[in-house]
Amino acid sequence: MSENLHGRKIAILATDGFEQSELTEPRKALDQAGAETVVISPKTGEIRGWNKTDWGDKVKVDLPVGKARVDDYDALVLPGGVMNPDHLRMNPEAMQFVKEFVATERPIAAICHGPWTLVEADAVKGQTLTSWPSLKTDLENAGATWVDEEVVTSGQFISSRKPDDIPAFSKTLIETLSAEKRRERAA
C-alpha cells in the first residue's frame, strides 16, 4: 500500500484478550503507510493478545485511556477477540472514549467482535455493519443492518468479520484516511 498517511495519528483501543492479528496486522499496515499508531487501554504497561486458541504476545500500552484525548486522533481501530471488547464494554473510561470518538464522525474501524463496543456506545442504529457472525443479533437488536461481507463501510464505520478479512480491512481504512487527507489539502 503506497498511501502516505504521514501526520495521521490512529488510536487502537484494546485490552487483554484482543485477537492478536486484528491488532498487530492493521497496526503494521498503518505504520507502513506512514501513520502513527497509539495503543490505548484501560490497563497500563502491557496487554496480552489471544492468538486463535491460546494466549499470544504482549503489546506495550502507549497511553492509558483515562489520559487519551479524542481530538488527538484521526481514526480509531477496535480489534476483536471475544474477551477484549467484552472487557472494554464494562469500562466507563473506554466507553466514554468510544462515545466521544463517535461524536467526531471520524473513521472508526472495528473487526470481528470489535463492534460490541459500538453497540454499547449506542452508535450503530441505522448503520450497515459486518462482524463475527455471533454478533449479528446484537447488532440488529441495536438497530444496525448486519451483512456477511469481507469489509463494509457505512458512515464513519469500517467493519470486517474475521482475521481472514484483515488485508481488505486495513486497505479500506488506509484508503479512507488517505482520501480524507487529500480532501483537506484541496480545501
LUMRO-250716 format. One record per residue: residue number from 1; residue in one letter; x, y, z of N, C-alpha, C, O in turn. Coordinates in steps of 0.2 Angstrom, whole numbers, plus 2048, in hexadecimal, padded with zeros to 3 digits. Layout:
<NUM A <X Y Z> <X Y Z> <X Y Z> <X Y Z>>
...
//
This chain:
<1 M <804 7FA 800> <800 800 800> <804 806 800> <808 807 805>>
<2 S <804 80A 7FB> <808 810 7FA> <805 816 7FD> <808 81C 7FB>>
<3 E <800 816 800> <7FD 81C 803> <801 820 808> <805 81C 80B>>
<4 N <801 826 808> <805 82A 80D> <801 82D 812> <7FD 832 811>>
<5 L <801 82A 818> <7FD 82C 81E> <802 830 823> <800 830 829>>
<6 H <807 833 821> <80C 837 825> <807 83C 828> <804 840 825>>
<7 G <808 83D 82F> <804 842 832> <7FD 840 835> <7FA 843 838>>
<8 R <7FC 83A 833> <7F5 837 836> <7F7 833 83C> <7FC 82F 83C>>
<9 K <7F3 833 841> <7F4 830 847> <7EE 82C 849> <7E8 82E 849>>
<10 I <7EF 825 84A> <7E9 820 84A> <7E9 81D 851> <7EF 81B 854>>
<11 A <7E4 81D 855> <7E3 81A 85B> <7E1 813 85A> <7DC 812 856>>
<12 I <7E4 80E 85E> <7E2 807 85E> <7E0 806 865> <7E4 806 869>>
<13 L <7D9 805 866> <7D7 804 86D> <7D6 7FC 86E> <7D3 7F9 86B>>
<14 A <7DA 7FA 873> <7DA 7F3 875> <7DB 7F1 87C> <7DE 7F6 87F>>
<15 T <7DA 7EB 87E> <7DC 7E9 884> <7DE 7E1 884> <7DE 7DF 87E>>
<16 D <7DF 7DE 889> <7E1 7D7 889> <7DC 7D3 885> <7D6 7D4 886>>
<17 G <7DE 7CE 881> <7D9 7CA 87E> <7D8 7CC 877> <7D3 7CA 873>>
<18 F <7DB 7D2 874> <7DA 7D4 86D> <7DD 7CE 869> <7E2 7CB 86A>>
<19 E <7D9 7CD 863> <7DC 7C9 85E> <7E2 7CB 85B> <7E2 7D1 858>>
<20 Q <7E8 7C8 85C> <7EE 7CA 85B> <7EF 7CD 854> <7F1 7D3 853>>
<21 S <7ED 7C9 84F> <7EE 7CC 848> <7E9 7D2 846> <7EB 7D6 842>>
<22 E <7E4 7D2 84A> <7DF 7D8 848> <7E2 7DF 84B> <7DF 7E4 84A>>
<23 L <7E7 7DE 850> <7EA 7E4 852> <7F1 7E5 84E> <7F2 7EB 84B>>
<24 T <7F5 7E0 84E> <7FC 7E1 84B> <7FC 7E2 844> <800 7E6 841>>
<25 E <7F8 7DE 840> <7F8 7DF 839> <7F5 7E6 836> <7F9 7E9 832>>
<26 P <7EF 7E8 838> <7ED 7EF 836> <7F2 7F4 839> <7F4 7F9 835>>
<27 R <7F5 7F3 83F> <7FA 7F8 841> <800 7F8 83C> <803 7FE 83B>>
<28 K <803 7F3 83B> <808 7F2 836> <807 7F6 82F> <80B 7F9 82D>>
<29 A <801 7F4 82D> <7FF 7F8 826> <7FF 7FF 827> <801 803 823>>
<30 L <7FC 802 82C> <7FB 809 82E> <802 80C 82F> <804 811 82C>>
<31 D <806 809 832> <80D 80B 833> <811 80B 82D> <814 810 82B>>
<32 Q <810 806 829> <814 806 822> <811 80B 81E> <815 80E 819>>
<33 A <80B 80E 81F> <808 813 81A> <80A 81A 81D> <808 81F 81A>>
<34 G <80E 81A 823> <810 820 825> <80C 823 82B> <80E 828 82E>>
<35 A <807 820 82D> <803 822 833> <807 821 83A> <80B 81C 83A>>
<36 E <805 824 83F> <807 823 845> <802 81F 849> <7FC 822 849>>
<37 T <803 819 84C> <7FE 816 84F> <800 816 857> <805 815 859>>
<38 V <7FA 816 85B> <7FB 817 862> <7F6 812 865> <7F0 812 864>>
<39 V <7F9 80D 869> <7F5 808 86C> <7F2 80B 873> <7F6 80D 877>>
<40 I <7EC 80C 874> <7E9 80F 879> <7E5 809 87D> <7E2 805 87A>>
<41 S <7E5 809 884> <7E2 804 887> <7E0 806 88E> <7E3 80B 891>>
<42 P <7DB 803 891> <7DA 804 898> <7DF 802 89D> <7E0 804 8A2>>
<43 K <7E4 7FD 89A> <7E9 7FB 89E> <7F0 7FF 89C> <7F0 802 897>>
<44 T <7F5 7FF 8A1> <7FB 802 89F> <800 7FC 89E> <7FF 7F6 8A0>>
<45 G <806 7FE 89B> <80B 7F9 89A> <80A 7F5 894> <80C 7F7 88F>>
<46 E <807 7EF 895> <806 7EA 88F> <800 7E7 88F> <7FD 7E6 894>>
<47 I <7FD 7E5 889> <7F7 7E1 888> <7F9 7DB 885> <7FE 7DB 881>>
<48 R <7F5 7D6 886> <7F7 7CF 883> <7F2 7CD 87E> <7EC 7CE 87F>>
<49 G <7F4 7CC 878> <7F0 7C9 872> <7EE 7C2 873> <7F0 7BE 877>>
<50 W <7E8 7C1 86F> <7E6 7BA 86F> <7E8 7B8 868> <7E5 7BB 863>>
<51 N <7EB 7B2 867> <7ED 7B0 860> <7EA 7AA 85E> <7EC 7A4 85F>>
<52 K <7E4 7AB 85C> <7DF 7A5 859> <7DC 7A1 85F> <7D6 7A1 860>>
<53 T <7E0 79D 862> <7DE 798 867> <7E1 799 86E> <7E0 795 872>>
<54 D <7E6 79E 86F> <7EA 79E 875> <7ED 7A5 875> <7ED 7A9 871>>
<55 W <7F0 7A6 87B> <7F3 7AD 87C> <7F8 7AE 877> <7FC 7A9 876>>
<56 G <7F9 7B4 875> <7FE 7B6 870> <803 7BB 873> <805 7BB 879>>
<57 D <805 7BF 86F> <80B 7C4 871> <808 7CA 875> <802 7CB 875>>
<58 K <80C 7CD 878> <80B 7D3 87C> <80C 7D9 877> <811 7D9 873>>
<59 V <808 7DE 878> <809 7E5 875> <80A 7EA 87A> <806 7EA 87E>>
<60 K <80E 7EF 879> <80F 7F4 87D> <809 7F9 87C> <807 7FB 877>>
<61 V <807 7FC 882> <802 801 882> <805 807 882> <809 809 886>>
<62 D <803 80B 87D> <806 812 87C> <803 817 881> <807 81C 883>>
<63 L <7FD 817 882> <7F9 81C 886> <7F3 819 889> <7EF 815 886>>
<64 P <7F2 81A 890> <7EC 818 893> <7E6 81C 891> <7E7 822 88F>>
<65 V <7E1 818 890> <7DB 81C 88D> <7D8 822 891> <7D6 827 88E>>
<66 G <7DA 822 897> <7D8 828 89B> <7DB 82E 899> <7D9 834 89B>>
<67 K <7E1 82D 896> <7E5 833 894> <7E5 835 88D> <7E8 839 88A>>
<68 A <7E1 830 889> <7E1 831 882> <7DB 837 880> <7D6 837 883>>
<69 R <7DD 83B 87B> <7D9 840 879> <7D7 83F 872> <7DB 83E 86D>>
<70 V <7D0 83E 871> <7CD 83C 86A> <7D0 841 865> <7D1 83F 85F>>
<71 D <7D0 847 866> <7D2 84C 861> <7D9 84B 85F> <7DB 84E 85A>>
<72 D <7DD 847 862> <7E4 846 860> <7E5 840 85A> <7EA 83F 857>>
<73 Y <7DF 83D 858> <7DF 838 854> <7DB 839 84E> <7D5 83C 84E>>
<74 D <7DD 836 848> <7D9 836 842> <7D5 830 840> <7D0 831 83C>>
<75 A <7D6 82B 844> <7D2 825 843> <7D3 821 849> <7D7 821 84D>>
<76 L <7CE 81C 84A> <7CE 817 850> <7CD 810 84D> <7C9 80F 849>>
<77 V <7D2 80C 84F> <7D1 805 84D> <7CF 801 853> <7D2 802 859>>
<78 L <7CA 7FC 852> <7C8 7F8 858> <7C9 7F1 856> <7C5 7EE 852>>
<79 P <7CE 7EE 858> <7CF 7E7 857> <7CA 7E2 85A> <7C7 7E5 85F>>
<80 G <7CA 7DC 858> <7C5 7D8 85B> <7C8 7D3 860> <7CC 7D5 864>>
<81 G <7C6 7CD 860> <7C8 7C8 865> <7C2 7C8 86A> <7BF 7CE 86B>>
<82 V <7BF 7C3 86C> <7B9 7C3 870> <7BA 7C7 877> <7B6 7CB 879>>
<83 M <7C0 7C6 87A> <7C1 7C9 881> <7C2 7D0 881> <7BF 7D4 885>>
<84 N <7C6 7D3 87C> <7C8 7DA 87B> <7C2 7DE 87B> <7C1 7E2 880>>
<85 P <7BD 7DE 876> <7B8 7E3 876> <7B3 7E1 87C> <7B0 7E6 87E>>
<86 D <7B2 7DB 87E> <7AE 7DA 884> <7B1 7DE 88A> <7AD 7E1 88E>>
<87 H <7B7 7DE 88B> <7BA 7E2 891> <7B9 7E9 890> <7B8 7ED 894>>
<88 L <7BB 7EB 88A> <7BA 7F3 888> <7B3 7F5 889> <7B2 7FB 88B>>
<89 R <7AE 7F1 887> <7A7 7F3 888> <7A5 7F5 890> <7A1 7F8 891>>
<90 M <7A9 7F2 894> <7A8 7F2 89B> <7AC 7F8 89E> <7AC 7F9 8A4>>
<91 N <7B0 7FB 89B> <7B5 800 89D> <7B2 807 89B> <7B2 809 896>>
<92 P <7B0 80B 8A0> <7AD 812 89F> <7B2 816 89B> <7AF 81A 897>>
<93 E <7B8 816 89D> <7BD 81B 899> <7BD 819 892> <7BE 81D 88D>>
<94 A <7BE 812 890> <7BE 810 889> <7B8 812 886> <7B8 814 880>>
<95 M <7B2 811 889> <7AC 812 885> <7AB 81A 884> <7A8 81C 87F>>
<96 Q <7AD 81E 889> <7AD 825 888> <7B1 827 882> <7AF 82B 87E>>
<97 F <7B7 824 881> <7BC 825 87C> <7B8 823 875> <7B9 827 870>>
<98 V <7B5 81D 875> <7B2 81B 86F> <7AC 820 86D> <7AB 822 867>>
<99 K <7A8 822 872> <7A2 826 871> <7A5 82D 86E> <7A2 830 86A>>
<100 E <7AA 830 871> <7AD 836 86F> <7AF 835 868> <7AF 83A 864>>
<101 F <7B3 830 866> <7B5 82F 860> <7B0 82E 85A> <7B0 831 855>>
<102 V <7AA 82B 85C> <7A5 82B 858> <7A2 832 856> <7A0 833 850>>
<103 A <7A2 836 85B> <79F 83D 85A> <7A3 841 855> <7A1 846 852>>
<104 T <7AA 83F 854> <7AE 843 850> <7AD 841 848> <7AE 845 844>>
<105 E <7A9 83C 847> <7A8 839 840> <7AE 837 83C> <7AE 837 836>>
<106 R <7B4 837 840> <7BA 834 83D> <7BA 82D 83C> <7B5 82A 83F>>
<107 P <7BE 82A 838> <7BD 822 836> <7BE 81E 83D> <7C3 820 841>>
<108 I <7BA 819 83D> <7BB 814 843> <7BB 80D 83F> <7B6 80C 83C>>
<109 A <7C0 809 840> <7C1 803 83C> <7C0 7FE 842> <7C4 7FD 846>>
<110 A <7BB 7F9 841> <7BA 7F4 846> <7BA 7ED 842> <7B6 7EC 83D>>
<111 I <7BD 7E8 845> <7BE 7E2 842> <7BC 7DC 847> <7BD 7DD 84D>>
<112 C <7B8 7D7 844> <7B7 7D1 848> <7B2 7D3 84E> <7AC 7D4 84C>>
<113 H <7B4 7D2 854> <7B0 7D4 85A> <7B0 7DB 85C> <7AD 7DE 860>>
<114 G <7B4 7DF 858> <7B5 7E6 85A> <7AF 7EA 85A> <7AE 7EF 85E>>
<115 P <7AA 7E9 855> <7A4 7ED 855> <7A0 7ED 85C> <79C 7F1 85D>>
<116 W <7A1 7E8 860> <79E 7E8 867> <79F 7EE 86A> <79A 7F1 86D>>
<117 T <7A4 7F1 86A> <7A5 7F8 86D> <7A1 7FD 86A> <79F 802 86D>>
<118 L <7A0 7FD 864> <79B 801 860> <794 800 862> <790 805 863>>
<119 V <792 7FA 863> <78C 7F9 866> <78B 7FC 86D> <786 7FF 86E>>
<120 E <790 7FB 871> <78F 7FE 878> <78F 805 878> <78C 808 87C>>
<121 A <792 808 873> <793 810 872> <78C 812 86F> <78C 818 86E>>
<122 D <788 80E 86D> <781 810 86A> <783 814 863> <77F 819 862>>
<123 A <787 811 85F> <78A 814 859> <788 811 853> <789 814 84D>>
<124 V <784 80B 853> <783 808 84D> <77D 808 849> <77C 806 844>>
<125 K <778 80C 84D> <771 80C 84A> <771 80F 843> <774 815 842>>
<126 G <76E 80C 83E> <76E 80F 837> <774 80D 833> <775 80F 82D>>
<127 Q <779 80A 836> <77F 808 832> <77F 801 830> <77B 7FD 832>>
<128 T <783 800 82A> <784 7F9 828> <78B 7F7 82A> <790 7FA 828>>
<129 L <78B 7F1 82D> <792 7EF 830> <792 7E7 82F> <78D 7E4 82D>>
<130 T <798 7E5 82F> <79A 7DE 82F> <79E 7DD 836> <7A0 7E1 839>>
<131 S <79F 7D6 838> <7A2 7D5 83E> <7A3 7CD 83E> <7A1 7CA 839>>
<132 W <7A6 7CA 843> <7A5 7C3 844> <79E 7C1 844> <79A 7C5 847>>
<133 P <79C 7BC 841> <795 7BA 840> <791 7BA 847> <78B 7BC 847>>
<134 S <794 7B8 84D> <790 7B8 853> <78E 7BF 855> <78A 7BF 85A>>
<135 L <790 7C4 852> <78E 7CB 854> <788 7CD 850> <786 7D3 852>>
<136 K <786 7CA 84B> <781 7CC 847> <77B 7CE 84B> <778 7D3 84A>>
<137 T <778 7CA 84F> <772 7CC 853> <773 7D2 857> <76F 7D6 858>>
<138 D <779 7D2 85B> <77B 7D8 85F> <77A 7DF 85B> <777 7E4 85D>>
<139 L <77D 7DE 855> <77E 7E4 850> <777 7E6 84E> <775 7EC 84E>>
<140 E <773 7E1 84C> <76C 7E2 849> <768 7E5 84F> <764 7E9 84E>>
<141 N <768 7E2 855> <764 7E4 85B> <766 7EC 85C> <762 7EF 85F>>
<142 A <76C 7EE 85B> <76E 7F5 85C> <76C 7F9 856> <76E 7FF 856>>
<143 G <769 7F7 851> <767 7FB 84C> <76B 7FB 845> <76A 7FF 841>>
<144 A <770 7F7 845> <774 7F6 83F> <772 7F1 83A> <76E 7ED 83C>>
<145 T <774 7F2 834> <773 7ED 82F> <779 7E9 82F> <77E 7EB 82D>>
<146 W <779 7E2 830> <77F 7DE 830> <77F 7DA 829> <77A 7D8 826>>
<147 V <785 7DA 826> <786 7D7 820> <78D 7D3 820> <791 7D4 824>>
<148 D <78D 7CD 81C> <792 7C9 81D> <797 7CA 817> <797 7C7 811>>
<149 E <79B 7CF 818> <7A0 7D2 812> <7A7 7D3 815> <7A8 7D4 81B>>
<150 E <7AC 7D2 811> <7B3 7D3 813> <7B4 7DA 817> <7B7 7DA 81C>>
<151 V <7B2 7DF 814> <7B3 7E6 817> <7AD 7EA 815> <7AA 7E9 80F>>
<152 V <7AA 7EE 81A> <7A5 7F2 818> <7A6 7F9 81B> <7A9 7FA 820>>
<153 T <7A4 7FE 817> <7A5 805 819> <79E 808 81A> <79A 807 815>>
<154 S <79D 80B 81F> <796 80E 820> <797 814 825> <799 814 82B>>
<155 G <796 81A 822> <797 820 826> <79E 820 828> <7A3 81F 823>>
<156 Q <7A0 821 82E> <7A7 822 830> <7AA 81B 832> <7AF 81A 834>>
<157 F <7A6 815 831> <7A8 80F 833> <7AA 80A 82E> <7A7 80A 828>>
<158 I <7B0 807 82F> <7B3 802 82B> <7B2 7FB 82F> <7B5 7FB 835>>
<159 S <7B0 7F6 82D> <7AF 7F0 830> <7B1 7EA 82C> <7B0 7EA 826>>
<160 S <7B4 7E5 830> <7B5 7DF 82C> <7B4 7D9 831> <7B3 7DA 837>>
<161 R <7B4 7D3 82E> <7B1 7CD 832> <7B6 7C9 836> <7B5 7C7 83C>>
<162 K <7BC 7C8 834> <7C1 7C4 837> <7C8 7C5 835> <7C9 7C9 830>>
<163 P <7CD 7C1 837> <7D4 7C2 836> <7D5 7C2 82E> <7DA 7C5 82B>>
<164 D <7D2 7BD 82B> <7D3 7BC 823> <7D1 7C3 820> <7D4 7C4 81A>>
<165 D <7CD 7C7 822> <7CB 7CD 81F> <7D0 7D3 820> <7CF 7D9 81E>>
<166 I <7D6 7D2 824> <7DA 7D7 826> <7DD 7DB 820> <7DD 7E1 821>>
<167 P <7DF 7D8 81B> <7E2 7DC 816> <7DD 7E1 813> <7DF 7E7 811>>
<168 A <7D7 7DF 812> <7D2 7E3 80F> <7D0 7E9 814> <7CF 7EE 812>>
<169 F <7D0 7E7 81A> <7CE 7EB 820> <7D3 7F1 820> <7D2 7F7 820>>
<170 S <7DA 7EF 820> <7DF 7F4 821> <7DF 7F8 81A> <7E0 7FE 81B>>
<171 K <7DE 7F5 815> <7DF 7F9 80E> <7D9 7FE 80E> <7DA 804 80C>>
<172 T <7D3 7FC 810> <7CD 801 810> <7CF 807 815> <7CD 80D 814>>
<173 L <7D1 805 81B> <7D3 80A 820> <7D8 80F 81D> <7D7 815 81E>>
<174 I <7DD 80D 81A> <7E3 811 818> <7E0 815 812> <7E2 81B 812>>
<175 E <7DC 812 80E> <7D9 816 808> <7D5 81C 80B> <7D5 821 808>>
<176 T <7D1 81A 810> <7CC 81F 813> <7D0 825 816> <7CF 82B 814>>
<177 L <7D5 823 819> <7D9 829 81C> <7DD 82D 817> <7DE 833 818>>
<178 S <7E0 829 812> <7E3 82D 80D> <7DF 831 809> <7E0 837 807>>
<179 A <7D8 82F 807> <7D3 834 804> <7D2 83A 808> <7D1 83F 806>>
<180 E <7D1 839 80F> <7D0 83E 813> <7D6 843 813> <7D5 849 813>>
<181 K <7DC 841 813> <7E2 845 813> <7E2 849 80C> <7E3 84F 80C>>
<182 R <7E0 846 807> <7E0 849 800> <7DA 84F 800> <7DC 854 7FE>>
<183 R <7D5 84D 803> <7CF 852 804> <7D1 858 808> <7D0 85E 806>>
<184 E <7D5 857 80D> <7D7 85D 811> <7DC 861 80E> <7DC 867 80E>>
<185 R <7E1 85E 80A> <7E6 862 806> <7E2 866 801> <7E4 86C 7FF>>
<186 A <7DD 863 7FE> <7D9 867 7F8> <7D5 86D 7FB> <7D4 871 7F7>>
<187 A <7D3 86C 801> <7CF 871 804> <7D3 878 806> <7D0 87D 808>>
//
